[in-house]
């Protein structure tokens, strides 16, 4: 009886391991869409965003990602203030879309030439996030 119980427990554990492996495979092949809101000028938070982006792309390489920077987060995309320019360029080359809020730019008198070339501009950051959510994009708030 003990052998049968042991055998059943072993099979149960093995099936749980295989189920986790199958789930991981689905994550890496399924196409996901994530919009990330960044409103912080804290360089530790911005460094963390870079780490999170790389982690997402490692675990789920088919993920479409957009990082929306507005308010204090605009510093992330400004050539004079960002500490992440090389990482942003590298992630942009991997398909991550970095966007700047035109409203924030206008309020802070930031011009297009003040931003990294790897980003684009949207009229309103919060509206961009709303539009993505209406299209079933997952939402993450950085920081």
C-alpha contacts under 8 A as a table, 3 or more apart, distances in Angstrom:
res1	aa1	res2	aa2	distance
1	X	4	X	5.22
1	X	5	X	6.30
2	X	5	X	5.11
2	X	6	X	6.06
3	X	6	X	5.03
3	X	7	X	6.02
4	X	7	X	4.99
4	X	8	X	6.11
5	X	8	X	5.17
5	X	9	X	6.13
6	X	9	X	5.12
6	X	10	X	6.11
7	X	10	X	5.09
7	X	11	X	6.20
8	X	11	X	5.12
8	X	12	X	6.10
9	X	12	X	5.05
9	X	13	X	6.21
10	X	13	X	5.19
10	X	14	X	6.14
11	X	14	X	5.04
11	X	15	X	6.10
12	X	15	X	5.23
12	X	16	X	6.32
13	X	16	X	5.11
13	X	17	X	6.35
14	X	17	X	5.11
14	X	18	X	6.27
15	X	18	X	5.07
15	X	19	X	6.03
16	X	19	X	5.02
16	X	20	X	6.27
17	X	20	X	5.18
17	X	21	X	6.30
18	X	21	X	4.95
18	X	22	X	6.14
19	X	22	X	5.09
19	X	23	X	6.19
20	X	23	X	5.01
20	X	24	X	6.21
21	X	24	X	5.11
21	X	25	X	6.31
22	X	25	X	5.08
22	X	26	X	6.37
23	X	26	X	5.11
23	X	27	X	6.40
24	X	27	X	5.12
24	X	28	X	6.38
25	X	28	X	5.23
25	X	29	X	6.30
26	X	29	X	5.31
26	X	30	X	5.63
27	X	30	X	5.53
27	X	59	X	7.02
27	X	60	X	5.47
28	X	59	X	5.76
28	X	60	X	4.01
28	X	61	X	5.90
28	X	62	X	6.79
29	X	60	X	6.78
29	X	61	X	7.35
29	X	62	X	6.32
30	X	60	X	7.51
30	X	62	X	6.60
30	X	63	X	7.80
31	X	60	X	7.99
31	X	62	X	5.11
31	X	63	X	5.38
31	X	64	X	7.31
32	X	60	X	7.79
32	X	62	X	6.71
32	X	63	X	4.49
32	X	64	X	6.08
32	X	137	X	7.83
33	X	63	X	5.61
33	X	64	X	4.68
33	X	65	X	5.89
33	X	136	X	7.88
33	X	137	X	4.99
33	X	138	X	6.13
34	X	63	X	7.33
34	X	64	X	6.34
34	X	65	X	4.93
34	X	66	X	6.42
34	X	137	X	5.26
34	X	138	X	4.63
34	X	139	X	5.85
34	X	140	X	7.21
35	X	65	X	5.86
35	X	66	X	4.78
35	X	67	X	5.87
35	X	68	X	7.16
35	X	129	X	6.66
35	X	132	X	6.85
35	X	133	X	7.93
35	X	137	X	6.35
35	X	138	X	6.19
35	X	139	X	5.13
35	X	140	X	6.35
36	X	65	X	7.55
36	X	66	X	6.15
36	X	67	X	4.68
36	X	68	X	6.03
36	X	139	X	5.97
36	X	140	X	4.75
36	X	141	X	5.68
36	X	142	X	6.49
37	X	67	X	6.03
37	X	68	X	5.02
37	X	69	X	6.29
37	X	70	X	7.91
37	X	129	X	7.42
37	X	139	X	7.73
37	X	140	X	6.36
37	X	141	X	4.90
37	X	142	X	5.85
38	X	67	X	6.94
38	X	68	X	6.02
38	X	69	X	4.89
38	X	70	X	6.59
38	X	73	X	5.15
38	X	141	X	6.58
38	X	142	X	5.27
38	X	143	X	7.30
39	X	69	X	6.06
39	X	70	X	5.44
39	X	71	X	5.34
39	X	72	X	5.07
39	X	73	X	3.87
39	X	74	X	7.22
39	X	142	X	7.58
40	X	45	X	6.93
40	X	46	X	7.41
40	X	71	X	7.54
40	X	72	X	5.03
40	X	73	X	4.43
40	X	142	X	7.95
40	X	143	X	6.86
41	X	45	X	7.64
41	X	46	X	7.23
41	X	72	X	4.99
41	X	73	X	5.07
41	X	74	X	7.43
41	X	75	X	5.88
41	X	76	X	6.82
42	X	45	X	5.32
42	X	46	X	6.32
43	X	46	X	4.88
43	X	47	X	5.99
43	X	83	X	7.18
44	X	47	X	5.10
44	X	48	X	6.18
45	X	48	X	4.96
45	X	49	X	6.33
45	X	142	X	7.27
45	X	143	X	5.33
46	X	49	X	5.06
46	X	50	X	6.60
46	X	76	X	6.79
46	X	84	X	7.68
46	X	143	X	7.88
47	X	50	X	5.22
47	X	51	X	6.46
47	X	84	X	7.09
48	X	51	X	4.99
48	X	52	X	6.10
48	X	143	X	7.94
49	X	52	X	5.00
49	X	53	X	6.09
49	X	142	X	6.60
49	X	143	X	7.90
50	X	53	X	5.15
50	X	54	X	6.32
50	X	84	X	7.87
50	X	87	X	6.98
50	X	88	X	7.62
51	X	54	X	5.23
51	X	55	X	6.16
52	X	55	X	4.97
52	X	56	X	6.09
53	X	56	X	5.14
53	X	57	X	6.25
53	X	91	X	7.91
54	X	57	X	5.17
54	X	58	X	6.07
54	X	91	X	7.85
55	X	58	X	5.08
55	X	59	X	6.19
56	X	59	X	5.29
56	X	60	X	5.66
56	X	61	X	7.12
56	X	63	X	7.54
57	X	60	X	5.11
57	X	61	X	4.31
57	X	62	X	7.26
57	X	63	X	6.62
58	X	61	X	5.66
60	X	63	X	5.79
64	X	95	X	7.22
64	X	96	X	6.81
65	X	95	X	7.54
65	X	96	X	5.14
65	X	97	X	6.18
66	X	96	X	5.93
66	X	97	X	4.55
66	X	98	X	5.80
66	X	99	X	7.29
67	X	96	X	7.58
67	X	97	X	6.20
67	X	98	X	4.86
67	X	99	X	6.14
68	X	98	X	6.25
68	X	99	X	4.98
68	X	100	X	6.17
68	X	101	X	7.37
68	X	125	X	6.08
68	X	128	X	7.64
68	X	129	X	7.27
69	X	72	X	7.96
69	X	73	X	4.93
69	X	74	X	5.08
69	X	76	X	7.36
69	X	77	X	7.62
69	X	98	X	7.55
69	X	99	X	6.05
69	X	100	X	5.05
69	X	101	X	6.29
69	X	125	X	6.80
70	X	73	X	5.08
70	X	74	X	5.05
70	X	100	X	6.20
70	X	101	X	5.16
70	X	104	X	5.93
70	X	125	X	5.86
71	X	74	X	6.03
71	X	101	X	7.99
71	X	104	X	5.72
72	X	75	X	6.23
73	X	76	X	5.65
73	X	77	X	7.89
74	X	77	X	5.59
74	X	78	X	6.59
74	X	100	X	6.40
74	X	101	X	7.56
74	X	104	X	7.49
74	X	105	X	7.83
75	X	78	X	5.00
75	X	81	X	5.59
75	X	82	X	5.89
76	X	81	X	6.98
76	X	82	X	4.86
76	X	83	X	7.53
76	X	84	X	7.16
77	X	81	X	7.83
77	X	82	X	6.16
77	X	85	X	7.58
77	X	100	X	7.29
77	X	115	X	5.53
77	X	116	X	5.71
77	X	119	X	7.31
78	X	81	X	5.50
78	X	82	X	5.72
78	X	114	X	5.69
78	X	115	X	4.39
78	X	116	X	6.05
79	X	82	X	5.81
79	X	85	X	7.20
79	X	114	X	5.97
79	X	115	X	5.48
79	X	116	X	5.62
80	X	114	X	7.33
82	X	85	X	6.12
84	X	87	X	5.26
84	X	88	X	5.97
85	X	88	X	5.12
85	X	89	X	6.19
85	X	116	X	7.29
86	X	89	X	5.17
86	X	90	X	6.18
87	X	90	X	5.04
87	X	91	X	6.07
88	X	91	X	5.16
88	X	92	X	5.93
88	X	98	X	7.99
88	X	118	X	7.22
89	X	92	X	5.02
89	X	93	X	6.21
89	X	118	X	5.82
90	X	93	X	5.13
90	X	94	X	6.55
91	X	94	X	4.92
91	X	95	X	6.52
91	X	96	X	5.53
92	X	95	X	5.08
92	X	96	X	4.65
92	X	97	X	6.07
92	X	98	X	7.25
92	X	118	X	6.20
93	X	96	X	7.25
97	X	119	X	6.88
97	X	120	X	7.87
98	X	118	X	7.06
98	X	119	X	4.80
98	X	120	X	6.46
99	X	119	X	5.32
99	X	120	X	4.81
99	X	121	X	5.33
99	X	122	X	6.49
99	X	125	X	7.99
100	X	105	X	7.72
100	X	119	X	7.00
100	X	120	X	6.22
100	X	121	X	4.75
100	X	122	X	6.13
100	X	125	X	6.97
101	X	104	X	5.41
101	X	105	X	6.33
101	X	121	X	5.99
101	X	122	X	5.36
101	X	123	X	5.97
101	X	124	X	5.15
101	X	125	X	4.67
102	X	105	X	4.86
102	X	106	X	6.09
102	X	121	X	6.11
102	X	122	X	5.83
102	X	123	X	4.86
102	X	124	X	5.97
102	X	125	X	7.60
103	X	106	X	5.19
103	X	107	X	6.22
103	X	123	X	6.40
103	X	124	X	5.78
103	X	125	X	7.78
104	X	107	X	5.07
104	X	108	X	6.07
105	X	108	X	5.23
105	X	109	X	5.65
105	X	110	X	4.66
105	X	111	X	6.75
106	X	109	X	4.98
106	X	110	X	6.33
106	X	111	X	7.94
107	X	110	X	7.88
110	X	114	X	6.27
111	X	114	X	5.28
111	X	115	X	7.23
112	X	115	X	5.52
113	X	116	X	7.62
115	X	119	X	7.34
116	X	119	X	6.00
117	X	120	X	7.79
122	X	125	X	6.48
122	X	128	X	7.01
123	X	128	X	7.96
124	X	127	X	5.31
124	X	128	X	6.22
125	X	128	X	5.06
125	X	129	X	6.39
126	X	129	X	5.08
126	X	130	X	6.21
127	X	130	X	4.92
127	X	131	X	6.11
128	X	131	X	5.16
128	X	132	X	6.30
129	X	132	X	5.17
129	X	133	X	6.23
129	X	139	X	7.87
130	X	133	X	5.11
130	X	134	X	6.21
131	X	134	X	5.10
131	X	135	X	6.47
132	X	135	X	5.07
132	X	136	X	6.60
132	X	137	X	5.37
133	X	136	X	4.99
133	X	137	X	4.87
133	X	138	X	6.64
133	X	139	X	6.87
134	X	137	X	7.31
